[in-house]
Amino acid sequence: MKGGSENFRRVRFSLRISPEAYLSYYQGVARAVVVKSFDGRNIQFPANILQQFVTREGVNGVFEMDFDANNKFVAIRRIGD
């Protein structure tokens, strides 16, 4: 990710969560996911925003997440494997 104000509000990361591990999020035992973005930032977000990406294999892929100017979650999308 290179310069530009848009990049300060967008982050990309890879995520692999097994079905068993995601179950702890689903049951509320764990509530937040912490990942390291491709540009080195640590990002923490509520696990429930991943619900749309859960499959029998868990949650896997490369994701892009958008934040507003106050660092509040706006959107997430899966952009690759």
N, C-alpha and C positions, 0 to 999 in steps of 0.2 A: 504494500500500500504506500503510495507516494503522497506528497503534499496535497493541500486543498482542504478546505473546511469540512467537506463531505466525509473525508476519511476519519476525522475526529469523531464522527457519529456513526461509523460503520466498522464492524469487526468481523473477521473471518476466523474460523477455527474448525478443527477436526474433532469428532466426538465418537467414542465407542463405549456404549453402556450395554452390558449384557441384560437379557430379560430378567434374570434373578436380581441384579443390582437395581434395575429400574423399579422392581417391585417395592423396594424400600422407599423410593420416592412416592410411588402410587399410594402406599399405605400411610404416608405422612411421617415415617421414621426419619427420613432425610427430606429437607425442603428446598435446599439450594444446590445448584450445580456450579462447580468452579472449574474453569478451563483456562488454558493459556492460549491466547490468540497467536496467529501466525506472525504478528509483529511484536510478540513478547509481552503483551499486556495480560494481566490476570483479570478475568471477567467472572463475576458471580451473578447468577440469575435464578429465579424461581423455577423449579423442576417442571411445574405444570405447563409451562409454555412449550415443552417438548412433546406433549401428549399426542399431538397430531402426527408425529413422526415415529411413534412406537409401532414396531412390527413384531412378529414372532421371534426375530433375531435381536430384539432390543432396539436401541437407537444407534444408528451408524451413519456416518457420512461427514461431508464438509458442509458447514453452515455459514450463513451470513446473517448478522443481526444488526438492526438499526436502532439507534437511540436518538432522542431529541436533544435540544440544547442543554437540558437539565439532567442528561444521562438517564432518562427514563426510557424503558423499553417501548419500542414502536412496532417492530415486526421482526420475524425470523423466517428464513427460507433455507431449504436444503439446496445446495448448488452442485453437489457432486458426491461421489462415493469415497 
